Amino acid sequence: MPLLLYTLLRLALFGVILGLLYVVGMRGVLLPIVALVLAFALSYLTLRKPRDAAMRWIAGRADRRAAERVVAPKIDVDAAHEDARLDDELRDRG
């Protein structure tokens, strides 16, 4: 699962940056905020291949789910009939 790998890599990067900032002497509320911003920027720059793999995996999954949906012909007939009735009502009003 590329999405899980990408998420774990981003969390690891955040943890490393958080630890480095702590060792350098940053403390308090600002520590996780700065670590989060730096981890976001570095993950965008360094984790391109895992990110692209995760996006392809998500897109493939969405495509498979869309292909599995089968629209019954009866639904199309009902929808067409309903649309025709609404069109008739709108024509009668206007």
Biopython code that builds the backbone (N, CA, C, O; Angstrom):
import numpy as np
from Bio.PDB.StructureBuilder import StructureBuilder

atoms = [
    (1, "MET", "N", (0.821, -1.174, 0.000)),
    (1, "MET", "CA", (0.000, 0.000, 0.000)),
    (1, "MET", "C", (0.877, 1.254, 0.000)),
    (1, "MET", "O", (1.450, 1.618, 1.027)),
    (2, "PRO", "N", (0.973, 1.894, -1.129)),
    (2, "PRO", "CA", (1.814, 3.084, -1.227)),
    (2, "PRO", "C", (1.355, 4.239, -0.330)),
    (2, "PRO", "O", (2.174, 5.042, 0.118)),
    (3, "LEU", "N", (0.071, 4.320, -0.074)),
    (3, "LEU", "CA", (-0.438, 5.402, 0.770)),
    (3, "LEU", "C", (0.075, 5.254, 2.198)),
    (3, "LEU", "O", (0.456, 6.238, 2.832)),
    (4, "LEU", "N", (0.083, 4.039, 2.695)),
    (4, "LEU", "CA", (0.588, 3.783, 4.038)),
    (4, "LEU", "C", (2.086, 4.089, 4.119)),
    (4, "LEU", "O", (2.543, 4.693, 5.090)),
    (5, "LEU", "N", (2.842, 3.680, 3.116)),
    (5, "LEU", "CA", (4.276, 3.955, 3.080)),
    (5, "LEU", "C", (4.535, 5.462, 3.081)),
    (5, "LEU", "O", (5.383, 5.946, 3.830)),
    (6, "TYR", "N", (3.812, 6.196, 2.250)),
    (6, "TYR", "CA", (3.984, 7.645, 2.175)),
    (6, "TYR", "C", (3.653, 8.308, 3.517)),
    (6, "TYR", "O", (4.364, 9.210, 3.961)),
    (7, "THR", "N", (2.587, 7.862, 4.148)),
    (7, "THR", "CA", (2.200, 8.412, 5.446)),
    (7, "THR", "C", (3.261, 8.126, 6.503)),
    (7, "THR", "O", (3.607, 8.999, 7.298)),
    (8, "LEU", "N", (3.772, 6.899, 6.506)),
    (8, "LEU", "CA", (4.806, 6.550, 7.483)),
    (8, "LEU", "C", (6.090, 7.346, 7.244)),
    (8, "LEU", "O", (6.745, 7.765, 8.198)),
    (9, "LEU", "N", (6.449, 7.552, 5.991)),
    (9, "LEU", "CA", (7.637, 8.355, 5.692)),
    (9, "LEU", "C", (7.465, 9.796, 6.158)),
    (9, "LEU", "O", (8.402, 10.390, 6.691)),
    (10, "ARG", "N", (6.293, 10.356, 5.963)),
    (10, "ARG", "CA", (6.043, 11.728, 6.413)),
    (10, "ARG", "C", (6.074, 11.831, 7.930)),
    (10, "ARG", "O", (6.606, 12.797, 8.478)),
    (11, "LEU", "N", (5.504, 10.837, 8.614)),
    (11, "LEU", "CA", (5.539, 10.839, 10.077)),
    (11, "LEU", "C", (6.965, 10.676, 10.592)),
    (11, "LEU", "O", (7.350, 11.312, 11.572)),
    (12, "ALA", "N", (7.747, 9.824, 9.933)),
    (12, "ALA", "CA", (9.139, 9.647, 10.332)),
    (12, "ALA", "C", (9.930, 10.936, 10.134)),
    (12, "ALA", "O", (10.744, 11.306, 10.979)),
    (13, "LEU", "N", (9.693, 11.602, 9.037)),
    (13, "LEU", "CA", (10.373, 12.871, 8.772)),
    (13, "LEU", "C", (10.001, 13.910, 9.831)),
    (13, "LEU", "O", (10.854, 14.661, 10.303)),
    (14, "PHE", "N", (8.739, 13.944, 10.191)),
    (14, "PHE", "CA", (8.292, 14.856, 11.243)),
    (14, "PHE", "C", (8.980, 14.532, 12.565)),
    (14, "PHE", "O", (9.430, 15.430, 13.275)),
    (15, "GLY", "N", (9.059, 13.246, 12.887)),
    (15, "GLY", "CA", (9.711, 12.837, 14.131)),
    (15, "GLY", "C", (11.183, 13.197, 14.165)),
    (15, "GLY", "O", (11.689, 13.657, 15.188)),
    (16, "VAL", "N", (11.873, 12.991, 13.052)),
    (16, "VAL", "CA", (13.298, 13.331, 12.982)),
    (16, "VAL", "C", (13.496, 14.832, 13.152)),
    (16, "VAL", "O", (14.364, 15.263, 13.911)),
    (17, "ILE", "N", (12.705, 15.619, 12.456)),
    (17, "ILE", "CA", (12.828, 17.078, 12.562)),
    (17, "ILE", "C", (12.475, 17.545, 13.970)),
    (17, "ILE", "O", (13.129, 18.434, 14.514)),
    (18, "LEU", "N", (11.459, 16.957, 14.548)),
    (18, "LEU", "CA", (11.069, 17.303, 15.912)),
    (18, "LEU", "C", (12.214, 16.999, 16.875)),
    (18, "LEU", "O", (12.531, 17.813, 17.742)),
    (19, "GLY", "N", (12.827, 15.838, 16.725)),
    (19, "GLY", "CA", (13.948, 15.475, 17.587)),
    (19, "GLY", "C", (15.145, 16.391, 17.399)),
    (19, "GLY", "O", (15.777, 16.799, 18.374)),
    (20, "LEU", "N", (15.460, 16.716, 16.154)),
    (20, "LEU", "CA", (16.596, 17.607, 15.891)),
    (20, "LEU", "C", (16.371, 18.995, 16.487)),
    (20, "LEU", "O", (17.273, 19.581, 17.085)),
    (21, "LEU", "N", (15.167, 19.503, 16.317)),
    (21, "LEU", "CA", (14.869, 20.822, 16.880)),
    (21, "LEU", "C", (14.927, 20.802, 18.407)),
    (21, "LEU", "O", (15.355, 21.776, 19.026)),
    (22, "TYR", "N", (14.501, 19.708, 19.006)),
    (22, "TYR", "CA", (14.554, 19.582, 20.456)),
    (22, "TYR", "C", (15.999, 19.559, 20.946)),
    (22, "TYR", "O", (16.342, 20.193, 21.944)),
    (23, "VAL", "N", (16.852, 18.806, 20.215)),
    (23, "VAL", "CA", (18.268, 18.722, 20.587)),
    (23, "VAL", "C", (18.948, 20.081, 20.427)),
    (23, "VAL", "O", (19.814, 20.448, 21.221)),
    (24, "VAL", "N", (18.549, 20.823, 19.396)),
    (24, "VAL", "CA", (19.130, 22.137, 19.153)),
    (24, "VAL", "C", (18.732, 23.118, 20.253)),
    (24, "VAL", "O", (19.432, 24.103, 20.489)),
    (25, "GLY", "N", (17.617, 22.855, 20.923)),
    (25, "GLY", "CA", (17.239, 23.724, 22.035)),
    (25, "GLY", "C", (15.880, 24.365, 21.913)),
    (25, "GLY", "O", (15.505, 25.159, 22.775)),
    (26, "MET", "N", (15.133, 24.058, 20.890)),
    (26, "MET", "CA", (13.804, 24.644, 20.751)),
    (26, "MET", "C", (12.845, 23.891, 21.676)),
    (26, "MET", "O", (12.835, 22.661, 21.709)),
    (27, "ARG", "N", (12.061, 24.632, 22.407)),
    (27, "ARG", "CA", (11.111, 24.030, 23.340)),
    (27, "ARG", "C", (9.778, 24.783, 23.224)),
    (27, "ARG", "O", (9.675, 25.804, 22.544)),
    (28, "GLY", "N", (8.795, 24.259, 23.889)),
    (28, "GLY", "CA", (7.517, 24.949, 23.989)),
    (28, "GLY", "C", (6.573, 24.629, 22.847)),
    (28, "GLY", "O", (6.747, 23.657, 22.112)),
    (29, "VAL", "N", (5.572, 25.477, 22.725)),
    (29, "VAL", "CA", (4.505, 25.293, 21.752)),
    (29, "VAL", "C", (5.024, 25.461, 20.323)),
    (29, "VAL", "O", (4.493, 24.861, 19.389)),
    (30, "LEU", "N", (6.035, 26.256, 20.167)),
    (30, "LEU", "CA", (6.570, 26.526, 18.843)),
    (30, "LEU", "C", (7.265, 25.305, 18.228)),
    (30, "LEU", "O", (7.333, 25.186, 17.005)),
    (31, "LEU", "N", (7.773, 24.409, 19.055)),
    (31, "LEU", "CA", (8.513, 23.237, 18.564)),
    (31, "LEU", "C", (7.696, 22.387, 17.590)),
    (31, "LEU", "O", (8.162, 22.168, 16.472)),
    (32, "PRO", "N", (6.510, 21.898, 17.946)),
    (32, "PRO", "CA", (5.775, 21.069, 16.979)),
    (32, "PRO", "C", (5.281, 21.851, 15.763)),
    (32, "PRO", "O", (5.153, 21.289, 14.676)),
    (33, "ILE", "N", (5.008, 23.125, 15.939)),
    (33, "ILE", "CA", (4.534, 23.932, 14.811)),
    (33, "ILE", "C", (5.633, 24.102, 13.778)),
    (33, "ILE", "O", (5.403, 23.915, 12.583)),
    (34, "VAL", "N", (6.827, 24.456, 14.236)),
    (34, "VAL", "CA", (7.957, 24.620, 13.322)),
    (34, "VAL", "C", (8.316, 23.278, 12.690)),
    (34, "VAL", "O", (8.612, 23.210, 11.497)),
    (35, "ALA", "N", (8.291, 22.215, 13.488)),
    (35, "ALA", "CA", (8.599, 20.881, 12.958)),
    (35, "ALA", "C", (7.590, 20.473, 11.895)),
    (35, "ALA", "O", (7.958, 19.874, 10.884)),
    (36, "LEU", "N", (6.326, 20.791, 12.118)),
    (36, "LEU", "CA", (5.291, 20.450, 11.151)),
    (36, "LEU", "C", (5.492, 21.191, 9.833)),
    (36, "LEU", "O", (5.377, 20.598, 8.760)),
    (37, "VAL", "N", (5.788, 22.469, 9.913)),
    (37, "VAL", "CA", (5.998, 23.268, 8.697)),
    (37, "VAL", "C", (7.223, 22.767, 7.935)),
    (37, "VAL", "O", (7.181, 22.612, 6.714)),
    (38, "LEU", "N", (8.307, 22.516, 8.654)),
    (38, "LEU", "CA", (9.518, 22.022, 7.998)),
    (38, "LEU", "C", (9.303, 20.623, 7.409)),
    (38, "LEU", "O", (9.763, 20.341, 6.303)),
    (39, "ALA", "N", (8.614, 19.760, 8.132)),
    (39, "ALA", "CA", (8.344, 18.413, 7.632)),
    (39, "ALA", "C", (7.467, 18.460, 6.392)),
    (39, "ALA", "O", (7.675, 17.688, 5.456)),
    (40, "PHE", "N", (6.498, 19.347, 6.377)),
    (40, "PHE", "CA", (5.646, 19.500, 5.201)),
    (40, "PHE", "C", (6.469, 19.914, 3.988)),
    (40, "PHE", "O", (6.349, 19.330, 2.911)),
    (41, "ALA", "N", (7.310, 20.932, 4.179)),
    (41, "ALA", "CA", (8.120, 21.431, 3.065)),
    (41, "ALA", "C", (9.114, 20.381, 2.586)),
    (41, "ALA", "O", (9.264, 20.173, 1.382)),
    (42, "LEU", "N", (9.787, 19.725, 3.510)),
    (42, "LEU", "CA", (10.775, 18.716, 3.115)),
    (42, "LEU", "C", (10.118, 17.482, 2.490)),
    (42, "LEU", "O", (10.664, 16.892, 1.558)),
    (43, "SER", "N", (8.959, 17.097, 2.997)),
    (43, "SER", "CA", (8.294, 15.937, 2.400)),
    (43, "SER", "C", (7.837, 16.239, 0.977)),
    (43, "SER", "O", (7.855, 15.366, 0.110)),
    (44, "TYR", "N", (7.428, 17.481, 0.750)),
    (44, "TYR", "CA", (7.037, 17.870, -0.604)),
    (44, "TYR", "C", (8.230, 17.821, -1.553)),
    (44, "TYR", "O", (8.098, 17.420, -2.710)),
    (45, "LEU", "N", (9.383, 18.226, -1.061)),
    (45, "LEU", "CA", (10.575, 18.264, -1.902)),
    (45, "LEU", "C", (11.248, 16.904, -2.057)),
    (45, "LEU", "O", (11.784, 16.607, -3.125)),
    (46, "THR", "N", (11.232, 16.080, -1.029)),
    (46, "THR", "CA", (12.031, 14.848, -1.052)),
    (46, "THR", "C", (11.238, 13.575, -1.300)),
    (46, "THR", "O", (11.821, 12.569, -1.706)),
    (47, "LEU", "N", (9.955, 13.583, -1.075)),
    (47, "LEU", "CA", (9.170, 12.347, -1.178)),
    (47, "LEU", "C", (8.279, 12.334, -2.421)),
    (47, "LEU", "O", (7.121, 11.923, -2.353)),
    (48, "ARG", "N", (8.809, 12.774, -3.529)),
    (48, "ARG", "CA", (8.013, 12.858, -4.752)),
    (48, "ARG", "C", (7.575, 11.481, -5.252)),
    (48, "ARG", "O", (6.404, 11.291, -5.582)),
    (49, "LYS", "N", (8.489, 10.528, -5.312)),
    (49, "LYS", "CA", (8.143, 9.199, -5.834)),
    (49, "LYS", "C", (7.095, 8.495, -4.977)),
    (49, "LYS", "O", (6.125, 7.972, -5.525)),
    (50, "PRO", "N", (7.253, 8.461, -3.650)),
    (50, "PRO", "CA", (6.194, 7.834, -2.844)),
    (50, "PRO", "C", (4.859, 8.569, -2.957)),
    (50, "PRO", "O", (3.800, 7.942, -2.952)),
    (51, "ARG", "N", (4.911, 9.911, -3.059)),
    (51, "ARG", "CA", (3.673, 10.685, -3.193)),
    (51, "ARG", "C", (2.972, 10.363, -4.511)),
    (51, "ARG", "O", (1.754, 10.192, -4.543)),
    (52, "ASP", "N", (3.747, 10.280, -5.603)),
    (52, "ASP", "CA", (3.164, 9.943, -6.896)),
    (52, "ASP", "C", (2.597, 8.528, -6.894)),
    (52, "ASP", "O", (1.535, 8.278, -7.465)),
    (53, "ALA", "N", (3.301, 7.611, -6.254)),
    (53, "ALA", "CA", (2.801, 6.232, -6.160)),
    (53, "ALA", "C", (1.496, 6.188, -5.366)),
    (53, "ALA", "O", (0.572, 5.459, -5.729)),
    (54, "ALA", "N", (1.418, 6.957, -4.294)),
    (54, "ALA", "CA", (0.195, 7.001, -3.488)),
    (54, "ALA", "C", (-0.960, 7.598, -4.293)),
    (54, "ALA", "O", (-2.090, 7.118, -4.215)),
    (55, "MET", "N", (-0.669, 8.652, -5.068)),
    (55, "MET", "CA", (-1.725, 9.259, -5.893)),
    (55, "MET", "C", (-2.210, 8.283, -6.966)),
    (55, "MET", "O", (-3.409, 8.195, -7.230)),
    (56, "ARG", "N", (-1.277, 7.549, -7.585)),
    (56, "ARG", "CA", (-1.683, 6.556, -8.591)),
    (56, "ARG", "C", (-2.524, 5.454, -7.965)),
    (56, "ARG", "O", (-3.491, 4.988, -8.568)),
    (57, "TRP", "N", (-2.156, 5.034, -6.749)),
    (57, "TRP", "CA", (-2.905, 3.991, -6.062)),
    (57, "TRP", "C", (-4.327, 4.462, -5.759)),
    (57, "TRP", "O", (-5.286, 3.715, -5.955)),
    (58, "ILE", "N", (-4.463, 5.701, -5.280)),
    (58, "ILE", "CA", (-5.786, 6.254, -4.974)),
    (58, "ILE", "C", (-6.614, 6.391, -6.248)),
    (58, "ILE", "O", (-7.797, 6.050, -6.259)),
    (59, "ALA", "N", (-6.000, 6.887, -7.321)),
    (59, "ALA", "CA", (-6.727, 7.046, -8.583)),
    (59, "ALA", "C", (-7.156, 5.685, -9.134)),
    (59, "ALA", "O", (-8.272, 5.543, -9.634)),
    (60, "GLY", "N", (-6.284, 4.696, -9.047)),
    (60, "GLY", "CA", (-6.640, 3.359, -9.507)),
    (60, "GLY", "C", (-7.782, 2.769, -8.717)),
    (60, "GLY", "O", (-8.670, 2.123, -9.273)),
    (61, "ARG", "N", (-7.757, 2.992, -7.426)),
    (61, "ARG", "CA", (-8.832, 2.487, -6.570)),
    (61, "ARG", "C", (-10.156, 3.164, -6.917)),
    (61, "ARG", "O", (-11.197, 2.508, -6.971)),
    (62, "ALA", "N", (-10.115, 4.471, -7.151)),
    (62, "ALA", "CA", (-11.334, 5.193, -7.528)),
    (62, "ALA", "C", (-11.858, 4.698, -8.874)),
    (62, "ALA", "O", (-13.066, 4.548, -9.052)),
    (63, "ASP", "N", (-10.956, 4.445, -9.818)),
    (63, "ASP", "CA", (-11.368, 3.931, -11.125)),
    (63, "ASP", "C", (-12.011, 2.552, -10.999)),
    (63, "ASP", "O", (-13.025, 2.269, -11.638)),
    (64, "ARG", "N", (-11.407, 1.692, -10.163)),
    (64, "ARG", "CA", (-11.978, 0.354, -9.970)),
    (64, "ARG", "C", (-13.359, 0.438, -9.337)),
    (64, "ARG", "O", (-14.271, -0.290, -9.730)),
    (65, "ARG", "N", (-13.515, 1.317, -8.365)),
    (65, "ARG", "CA", (-14.829, 1.464, -7.726)),
    (65, "ARG", "C", (-15.863, 1.995, -8.718)),
    (65, "ARG", "O", (-17.013, 1.556, -8.713)),
    (66, "ALA", "N", (-15.462, 2.925, -9.554)),
    (66, "ALA", "CA", (-16.393, 3.468, -10.544)),
    (66, "ALA", "C", (-16.776, 2.396, -11.557)),
    (66, "ALA", "O", (-17.926, 2.346, -11.994)),
    (67, "ALA", "N", (-15.834, 1.540, -11.937)),
    (67, "ALA", "CA", (-16.121, 0.485, -12.902)),
    (67, "ALA", "C", (-17.028, -0.584, -12.300)),
    (67, "ALA", "O", (-17.776, -1.242, -13.023)),
    (68, "GLU", "N", (-16.967, -0.760, -10.987)),
    (68, "GLU", "CA", (-17.800, -1.778, -10.343)),
    (68, "GLU", "C", (-19.260, -1.361, -10.240)),
    (68, "GLU", "O", (-20.153, -2.203, -10.149)),
    (69, "ARG", "N", (-19.489, -0.061, -10.255)),
    (69, "ARG", "CA", (-20.877, 0.405, -10.173)),
    (69, "ARG", "C", (-21.592, 0.109, -11.478)),
    (69, "ARG", "O", (-21.151, 0.515, -12.554)),
    (70, "VAL", "N", (-22.685, -0.593, -11.368)),
    (70, "VAL", "CA", (-23.469, -0.921, -12.549)),
    (70, "VAL", "C", (-24.796, -0.173, -12.448)),
    (70, "VAL", "O", (-25.537, -0.318, -11.476)),
    (71, "VAL", "N", (-25.074, 0.615, -13.456)),
    (71, "VAL", "CA", (-26.324, 1.364, -13.476)),
    (71, "VAL", "C", (-27.351, 0.509, -14.199)),
    (71, "VAL", "O", (-27.176, 0.150, -15.364)),
    (72, "ALA", "N", (-28.398, 0.196, -13.503)),
    (72, "ALA", "CA", (-29.453, -0.620, -14.089)),
    (72, "ALA", "C", (-30.212, 0.190, -15.134)),
    (72, "ALA", "O", (-30.455, 1.381, -14.937)),
    (73, "PRO", "N", (-30.589, -0.447, -16.248)),
    (73, "PRO", "CA", (-31.333, 0.282, -17.282)),
    (73, "PRO", "C", (-32.637, 0.868, -16.752)),
    (73, "PRO", "O", (-33.070, 1.923, -17.218)),
    (74, "LYS", "N", (-33.278, 0.195, -15.775)),
    (74, "LYS", "CA", (-34.526, 0.695, -15.227)),
    (74, "LYS", "C", (-34.338, 2.066, -14.585)),
    (74, "LYS", "O", (-35.220, 2.920, -14.675)),
    (75, "ILE", "N", (-33.217, 2.275, -13.953)),
    (75, "ILE", "CA", (-32.959, 3.569, -13.326)),
    (75, "ILE", "C", (-32.903, 4.661, -14.388)),
    (75, "ILE", "O", (-33.434, 5.755, -14.191)),
    (76, "ASP", "N", (-32.257, 4.360, -15.521)),
    (76, "ASP", "CA", (-32.184, 5.340, -16.603)),
    (76, "ASP", "C", (-33.567, 5.647, -17.169)),
    (76, "ASP", "O", (-33.866, 6.801, -17.475)),
    (77, "VAL", "N", (-34.405, 4.634, -17.310)),
    (77, "VAL", "CA", (-35.751, 4.834, -17.831)),
    (77, "VAL", "C", (-36.564, 5.666, -16.845)),
    (77, "VAL", "O", (-37.269, 6.592, -17.244)),
    (78, "ASP", "N", (-36.466, 5.337, -15.562)),
    (78, "ASP", "CA", (-37.189, 6.106, -14.555)),
    (78, "ASP", "C", (-36.726, 7.564, -14.534)),
    (78, "ASP", "O", (-37.541, 8.481, -14.433)),
    (79, "ALA", "N", (-35.433, 7.764, -14.629)),
    (79, "ALA", "CA", (-34.899, 9.127, -14.607)),
    (79, "ALA", "C", (-35.369, 9.904, -15.830)),
    (79, "ALA", "O", (-35.707, 11.083, -15.718)),
    (80, "ALA", "N", (-35.395, 9.271, -16.978)),
    (80, "ALA", "CA", (-35.850, 9.944, -18.197)),
    (80, "ALA", "C", (-37.331, 10.308, -18.086)),
    (80, "ALA", "O", (-37.737, 11.402, -18.480)),
    (81, "HIS", "N", (-38.130, 9.394, -17.551)),
    (81, "HIS", "CA", (-39.554, 9.657, -17.366)),
    (81, "HIS", "C", (-39.756, 10.820, -16.386)),
    (81, "HIS", "O", (-40.581, 11.703, -16.620)),
    (82, "GLU", "N", (-39.004, 10.807, -15.303)),
    (82, "GLU", "CA", (-39.104, 11.877, -14.315)),
    (82, "GLU", "C", (-38.694, 13.219, -14.919)),
    (82, "GLU", "O", (-39.345, 14.235, -14.675)),
    (83, "ASP", "N", (-37.632, 13.224, -15.695)),
    (83, "ASP", "CA", (-37.182, 14.459, -16.348)),
    (83, "ASP", "C", (-38.240, 14.985, -17.317)),
    (83, "ASP", "O", (-38.461, 16.193, -17.404)),
    (84, "ALA", "N", (-38.879, 14.093, -18.032)),
    (84, "ALA", "CA", (-39.909, 14.506, -18.981)),
    (84, "ALA", "C", (-41.097, 15.131, -18.248)),
    (84, "ALA", "O", (-41.651, 16.133, -18.700)),
    (85, "ARG", "N", (-41.482, 14.544, -17.125)),
    (85, "ARG", "CA", (-42.595, 15.101, -16.361)),
    (85, "ARG", "C", (-42.256, 16.481, -15.811)),
    (85, "ARG", "O", (-43.090, 17.387, -15.822)),
    (86, "LEU", "N", (-41.020, 16.633, -15.329)),
    (86, "LEU", "CA", (-40.611, 17.938, -14.819)),
    (86, "LEU", "C", (-40.577, 18.978, -15.935)),
    (86, "LEU", "O", (-40.969, 20.127, -15.732)),
    (87, "ASP", "N", (-40.110, 18.573, -17.104)),
    (87, "ASP", "CA", (-40.101, 19.491, -18.246)),
    (87, "ASP", "C", (-41.514, 19.915, -18.610)),
    (87, "ASP", "O", (-41.756, 21.086, -18.899)),
    (88, "ASP", "N", (-42.454, 18.965, -18.599)),
    (88, "ASP", "CA", (-43.852, 19.277, -18.907)),
    (88, "ASP", "C", (-44.424, 20.268, -17.879)),
    (88, "ASP", "O", (-45.122, 21.214, -18.245)),
    (89, "GLU", "N", (-44.124, 20.041, -16.598)),
    (89, "GLU", "CA", (-44.625, 20.931, -15.545)),
    (89, "GLU", "C", (-44.063, 22.355, -15.733)),
    (89, "GLU", "O", (-44.785, 23.343, -15.593)),
    (90, "LEU", "N", (-42.779, 22.434, -16.048)),
    (90, "LEU", "CA", (-42.153, 23.751, -16.236)),
    (90, "LEU", "C", (-42.737, 24.451, -17.461)),
    (90, "LEU", "O", (-42.901, 25.671, -17.452)),
    (91, "ARG", "N", (-43.046, 23.709, -18.499)),
    (91, "ARG", "CA", (-43.636, 24.299, -19.709)),
    (91, "ARG", "C", (-45.046, 24.791, -19.426)),
    (91, "ARG", "O", (-45.451, 25.839, -19.930)),
    (92, "ASP", "N", (-45.798, 24.046, -18.624)),
    (92, "ASP", "CA", (-47.148, 24.444, -18.279)),
    (92, "ASP", "C", (-47.162, 25.711, -17.427)),
    (92, "ASP", "O", (-48.054, 26.548, -17.567)),
    (93, "ARG", "N", (-46.175, 25.849, -16.549)),
    (93, "ARG", "CA", (-46.097, 27.026, -15.682)),
    (93, "ARG", "C", (-45.651, 28.262, -16.434)),
    (93, "ARG", "O", (-46.140, 29.363, -16.182)),
    (94, "GLY", "N", (-44.723, 28.078, -17.356)),
    (94, "GLY", "CA", (-44.129, 29.245, -17.987)),
    (94, "GLY", "C", (-44.616, 29.419, -19.356)),
    (94, "GLY", "O", (-44.215, 30.362, -20.039)),
]
sb = StructureBuilder()
sb.init_structure("model")
sb.init_model(0)
sb.init_chain("A")
sb.init_seg("    ")
for serial, (resi, resn, name, xyz) in enumerate(atoms, 1):
    if name == "N":
        sb.init_residue(resn, " ", resi, " ")
    sb.init_atom(name, np.array(xyz, "f"), 0.0, 1.0, " ", f" {name:<3s}", serial, name[0])
structure = sb.get_structure()
